[in-house]
Amino acid sequence: RNPLLESRCLKDLWGERWNLPVHVLLKRAIYKPAMRATQSPIVAVLCTFIVSGGLHEYNFAVHNHAAYQPGLAMTFFVTMGI
């Protein structure tokens, strides 16, 4: 059973079924350790968005290499973190 495939619309897929697991993963793996290390929510959020940008850069480079523009996804996600 795959909950992503059970989505009834894009809003359900991106808003609930995809973003929630990614949110939980980034919070556990990046945000909480950064908070423990720095005691700064601003630094922890920025670190989380940088990692998210890096993951998107990798994904776009591998899966959409014909239209890939280096740095575009990272710029977007770092900007969202600021």
Summary of the structure (lengths in Angstrom):
residues: 82
radius of gyration: 14.6
end to end distance: 37.6
largest distance: 41.1
contacts: 199
relative contact order: 0.10
helix: 76%
strand: 0%
